[in-house]
């Protein structure tokens, strides 16, 4: 049974995770990474597009690692060989989406070097220039305690390369503030990273112990008030960066996917641009169209001229 609106859907490509992050218990619950056969994934995607889905959100616990458990085995779709790997999967999804004018959005993409191969597909418009990357932190010592697979310096270099290749790229991420042993200097490093990397959208959790997680044994648990205070400071910086980046869009005309439109939009509506994933990012508040003949329909695209930025959202006039 489909639980999302008819015009967007989630496509799960794998289950489980090979990482052993100290704050997480997913591997103990769901096991190591198991990739779905690429032929099955693409068949499901095609059926969703043919059923009217206009936005496909690719999800997993580690999207970048798709196929690593199969040694990137070659599968088949419509009788043609396709390697079980993120690049080939994304290329194929983009091809399936194109005839329907649909979006493909990538979530939970670990910042491996292989992600560089996907950026040109975003720059060319094959898939949305949007990456949900769970950085979690930036300081090398904190990342080491977390057992994360990349360093903050390498992540910053990658982001700079990605933005050079695809200037329209939007990056969303999640972070943890107040991880055991986190010093004020390490936390300041994280704030500097968010500013320099210009993270468009971010969520942040104040560290909280999870039963069975290895991080519980790490010395230096911070008082809850310190953890919460750092989370609040982090979110204030994120909001500043996000607001500045949103203001740059004022005056631009953007494609917007309509999520709600009472009375066919005569009173306006609400939609999202390529920069906004459903439920976790901002929205585009659509004003009533100036032309009486212009209608807004849920699940369809409209063009909107951005006239204002309000907090995490934009305001657009349908054109």
C-alpha positions in Angstrom: 0.0 0.0 0.0 1.4 3.4 -1.0 1.6 5.8 1.9 2.9 8.8 0.1 1.0 11.2 -2.2 0.6 9.8 -5.7 3.1 12.2 -7.3 6.2 11.1 -5.3 7.6 7.8 -4.1 10.5 6.3 -2.2 12.7 3.7 -4.0 14.7 1.5 -1.6 17.8 0.0 -3.3 19.4 -1.9 -0.4 19.1 -2.9 3.3 21.7 -2.8 6.0 25.1 -1.2 6.3 28.7 -2.3 6.3 29.9 0.6 8.6 30.2 0.3 12.3 29.6 3.9 13.4 29.9 4.0 17.2 26.6 5.9 17.7 24.5 3.6 15.5 23.0 0.1 16.0 21.5 -0.4 12.5 24.0 -3.2 11.5 23.1 -5.1 14.6 19.4 -4.8 13.7 19.5 -5.1 10.0 22.8 -6.7 9.2 25.4 -5.9 6.6 24.5 -4.2 3.3 22.4 -6.3 0.9 21.7 -4.7 -2.5 18.5 -5.4 -4.3 19.0 -6.8 -7.9 19.4 -3.9 -10.2 16.8 -5.3 -12.6 14.2 -5.4 -9.8 15.0 -1.9 -8.8 14.6 -0.5 -12.3 11.4 -2.5 -12.9 9.9 -0.9 -9.8 11.1 2.5 -10.9 9.6 2.2 -14.3 6.3 1.1 -12.9 6.2 4.1 -10.5 6.9 6.5 -13.4 4.3 4.9 -15.5 1.9 5.2 -12.6 2.3 8.9 -12.5 5.1 9.5 -10.0 6.9 12.8 -10.7 9.6 12.5 -8.1 11.5 9.4 -7.2 13.5 9.5 -3.9 16.3 6.9 -3.8 16.9 5.7 -0.3 18.9 3.1 1.7 21.3 3.1 4.6 24.2 3.7 2.3 23.3 4.6 -1.3 26.9 5.1 -2.4 27.8 1.5 -1.5 25.1 0.1 -3.7 26.4 -3.2 -5.3 29.5 -3.5 -3.2 28.2 -6.7 -1.6 27.8 -8.2 -5.0 31.2 -7.1 -6.2 29.2 -4.9 -8.7 27.8 -7.9 -10.4 26.2 -7.4 -13.8 22.5 -7.7 -13.8 19.9 -7.4 -16.5 17.1 -5.0 -17.3 15.0 -5.4 -20.4 17.5 -8.0 -21.6 20.4 -5.6 -21.4 23.4 -5.9 -19.0 23.6 -3.3 -16.3 26.3 -3.2 -13.6 25.0 -3.2 -10.0 26.6 0.0 -9.0 25.4 3.5 -8.0 26.6 5.2 -11.2 24.9 2.8 -13.6 21.8 2.7 -11.4 21.5 6.5 -11.4 22.1 6.7 -15.2 19.3 4.2 -15.8 16.9 6.0 -13.4 17.6 9.2 -15.2 16.8 7.6 -18.5 13.6 6.1 -17.2 12.5 9.4 -15.7 13.2 11.6 -18.7 10.1 10.7 -20.9 7.9 11.4 -17.9 9.6 14.7 -17.0 10.1 13.3 -13.6 12.7 14.0 -10.9 15.2 11.6 -9.4 16.6 12.6 -6.0 19.4 10.9 -4.1 19.4 10.4 -0.3 21.9 9.1 2.2 24.9 9.3 -0.1 28.2 8.7 1.8 30.9 11.0 0.5 33.0 8.3 -1.2 35.2 9.3 -4.2 32.8 7.4 -6.5 30.2 10.2 -5.9 32.3 12.4 -8.2 31.1 10.3 -11.1 27.5 11.2 -10.4 27.9 14.9 -10.3 28.1 15.3 -14.1 24.7 13.6 -14.3 23.4 16.4 -12.1 25.1 19.1 -14.0 23.5 17.9 -17.3 20.0 17.7 -15.7 19.7 13.9 -15.9 19.0 13.8 -12.2 18.4 16.5 -9.6 21.5 18.5 -8.4 20.7 17.5 -4.8 22.7 15.4 -2.4 21.7 14.2 1.0 25.1 13.4 2.6 25.3 12.4 6.3 28.5 14.1 7.3 27.8 13.9 11.1 30.8 16.0 12.0 33.9 17.6 10.5 36.7 17.4 13.1 39.0 14.4 12.4 39.2 13.4 16.0 35.5 13.3 16.5 35.0 11.4 13.2 37.6 8.9 14.4 35.6 8.4 17.6 32.5 8.0 15.6 34.3 5.6 13.2 33.1 7.5 10.2 34.7 6.7 6.8 35.9 10.2 5.8 37.8 13.2 7.1 36.4 16.7 7.3 39.2 18.1 5.2 38.6 15.6 2.4 34.8 16.3 2.6 35.4 20.0 2.2 37.6 19.4 -0.9 35.0 17.1 -2.3 32.2 19.7 -1.8 34.3 22.3 -3.5 34.9 20.0 -6.5 31.2 19.1 -6.7 30.2 22.8 -6.7 32.7 23.7 -9.4 31.3 20.9 -11.6 27.7 21.6 -10.7 27.1 25.2 -9.4 23.4 24.6 -8.8 24.2 21.7 -6.4 22.2 21.7 -3.1 23.6 19.8 -0.2 21.6 18.6 2.8 23.2 16.8 5.7 22.8 15.6 9.3 25.1 16.3 12.2 25.6 15.3 15.8 26.5 18.0 18.4 27.9 17.1 21.8 29.3 13.7 20.9 31.3 12.1 23.8 34.6 13.9 24.3 33.8 16.8 21.9 35.7 19.8 23.0 34.7 23.4 22.3 37.5 23.6 19.7 36.2 20.6 17.9 32.7 22.0 18.0 33.9 25.3 16.6 35.6 23.4 13.8 32.2 22.0 12.9 30.6 25.4 12.8 33.4 26.6 10.5 32.9 23.6 8.3 29.2 24.4 7.8 30.0 28.0 6.9 32.8 27.2 4.5 31.0 24.2 2.9 27.9 26.3 2.6 25.6 23.5 3.6 22.1 24.4 2.2 20.0 22.3 4.5 20.9 20.5 7.7 19.5 18.8 10.7 21.3 18.3 14.0 20.8 16.0 16.9 22.1 16.6 20.4 24.0 13.4 21.1 21.9 10.9 23.0 23.0 7.4 24.1 21.5 4.5 22.2 21.2 1.2 23.9 23.8 -1.2 22.5 25.8 1.5 20.8 29.6 1.4 21.2 29.7 5.2 21.8 28.3 4.5 25.2 31.8 3.3 26.3 33.6 6.4 25.0 34.7 8.6 27.9 33.8 12.3 28.1 30.0 12.2 28.1 28.9 15.9 28.1 26.1 17.3 30.3 22.8 17.4 28.6 22.6 21.1 28.8 25.9 21.5 27.0 24.8 19.1 24.2 21.5 21.0 23.8 23.2 24.3 23.8 25.6 23.2 21.1 22.8 21.9 19.0 21.0 25.3 19.3 24.2 27.1 18.3 24.7 24.8 15.4 21.2 25.3 14.1 21.6 29.1 14.4 24.6 29.0 12.1 22.8 26.6 9.7 19.8 28.9 9.5 22.1 31.9 8.7 23.9 30.0 5.9 20.6 28.6 4.5 18.9 32.0 4.6 21.8 33.6 2.7 21.7 31.0 0.0 17.9 31.1 -0.4 18.0 34.9 -0.8 20.2 34.4 -3.9 17.3 32.7 -5.6 15.0 35.8 -5.4 14.4 36.9 -9.0 15.0 33.5 -10.5 12.4 31.4 -12.2 12.3 27.8 -10.9 10.4 24.6 -11.7 8.1 23.8 -8.8 6.3 20.5 -8.1 2.9 21.3 -6.7 2.1 19.5 -3.4 -1.2 21.3 -2.5 -3.4 23.7 -4.5 -6.9 24.4 -3.1 -9.4 25.5 -5.8 -6.9 24.7 -8.5 -4.5 27.3 -7.1 -6.8 30.3 -7.3 -5.8 31.0 -3.7 -2.3 29.9 -4.3 -0.7 26.7 -3.1 2.5 25.0 -1.8 5.2 23.2 -3.8 8.8 22.3 -3.8 11.8 23.2 -6.0 14.6 20.7 -6.8 16.3 22.0 -3.6 13.5 20.7 -1.4 12.9 17.1 -0.5 9.5 16.3 1.0 9.0 16.5 4.7 12.6 17.4 5.6 13.4 20.6 3.6 11.6 23.9 2.9 8.8 24.6 0.5 7.8 27.2 -2.2 4.7 29.1 -1.2 2.9 29.7 -4.4 0.9 33.0 -4.7 -2.4 33.1 -6.6 -1.5 33.2 -10.4 -2.0 36.6 -12.0 -3.5 35.0 -15.1 -7.0 33.7 -14.5 -6.4 30.9 -17.0 -3.4 29.6 -15.0 -4.2 26.6 -12.8 -2.2 24.7 -10.3 -2.7 21.0 -10.0 -1.3 18.7 -7.3 1.4 16.4 -8.7 2.2 18.6 -11.7 5.0 21.1 -12.3 4.7 24.8 -12.7 7.1 27.6 -13.3 7.3 30.2 -10.6 9.2 33.5 -10.3 10.8 33.7 -6.9 9.7 37.0 -5.2 10.9 36.5 -1.6 12.6 34.2 0.9 11.0 33.5 4.2 13.0 31.6 6.7 13.6 28.1 5.2 11.1 28.7 2.4 10.7 30.6 -0.8 7.7 32.6 -2.2 6.9 32.2 -5.9 4.5 33.7 -8.4 3.4 31.1 -11.0 4.2 32.3 -14.5 
